[in-house]
Amino acid sequence: MKLVLEPIGFVRTPFADRQAAPRQAALEPVAARIELTASADFEHALADLDRWSHIWVLYWFHENADWRPKVLPPRSAEKRGVFATRAPHRPNPIGLSAVALERVEGCTVHIRGADMIDGTPVLDIKPYVPYADALAGANSGWLGSDDLPARDPGPRYAVQFAARARQQLAWLRSEHGVELEADAVRVLSAGAAPHAYRRIRRDGARFRLGLRDFRLFFTLAGTQVCVEDVQSGYRPSVLADPDAVPKAETPLSVHRAFVATFGR
């Protein structure tokens, strides 16, 4: 059987990549919008949606090219079957998020609490129905909590920055408007150990976090994270090529200036 899906629209969020996005939609009340295809008469399909306070958004993890039968979630000490997790790498990379609905304007649906990256294709929108969707007696599975309200039961990591890393991050912020610190804290405080579907890798005695097109090197002692150094994610040959095209939104000129100021 062959199934053909066409996006009904796309999500617009401030998150350029997976590292910047929250792990779950409820963790941060981030404003976003869903822009539906204007030529498909979707304004009629949106009639009465604004009477609901929350909606389900089904979408496609469009940057995932493969999947793994077992993954290591940030809140687990062992690998789990992918169907027992919310990992984005799945046989069919379909995402599901419950978000607050703020308003509907034409073919644009304004939402709050998004965890999708910018440009995510949307497959469907459905109303969140409390009596049917918030089920009494539901537990939290292997997370080990029977509390019904959503909460984060795993260990939180305390993130600090060494003097060099603070100087580098402050320079990026003040000189070029590149903000990495908040995203680094969000990612590392949630889970600083290497995971199959996160861009955290061991690098000798330290660890490396890929954040947009930069690399943050940190040490880990228990639940204490110390970010020691920031480096460009581009090879010297790329930075030396005047015709090179950046892979993220940060211009290559920023990376060249960064390397000239702090070295590699």
Secondary structure as GFF3:
##gff-version 3
##sequence-region A 1 264
A	DSSP	beta_strand	9	12	.	.	.	ID=ss1
A	DSSP	three_ten_helix	25	27	.	.	.	ID=ss2
A	DSSP	beta_strand	31	36	.	.	.	ID=ss3
A	DSSP	three_ten_helix	38	40	.	.	.	ID=ss4
A	DSSP	alpha_helix	42	45	.	.	.	ID=ss5
A	DSSP	three_ten_helix	49	51	.	.	.	ID=ss6
A	DSSP	beta_strand	54	60	.	.	.	ID=ss7
A	DSSP	beta_strand	70	71	.	.	.	ID=ss8
A	DSSP	beta_strand	80	81	.	.	.	ID=ss9
A	DSSP	three_ten_helix	82	84	.	.	.	ID=ss10
A	DSSP	beta_strand	94	105	.	.	.	ID=ss11
A	DSSP	beta_strand	108	112	.	.	.	ID=ss12
A	DSSP	beta_strand	121	127	.	.	.	ID=ss13
A	DSSP	alpha_helix	130	133	.	.	.	ID=ss14
A	DSSP	three_ten_helix	141	143	.	.	.	ID=ss15
A	DSSP	beta_strand	158	161	.	.	.	ID=ss16
A	DSSP	alpha_helix	163	176	.	.	.	ID=ss17
A	DSSP	alpha_helix	181	190	.	.	.	ID=ss18
A	DSSP	beta_strand	200	203	.	.	.	ID=ss19
A	DSSP	beta_strand	206	211	.	.	.	ID=ss20
A	DSSP	beta_strand	214	221	.	.	.	ID=ss21
A	DSSP	beta_strand	224	232	.	.	.	ID=ss22
A	DSSP	alpha_helix	236	239	.	.	.	ID=ss23
A	DSSP	alpha_helix	252	262	.	.	.	ID=ss24
###
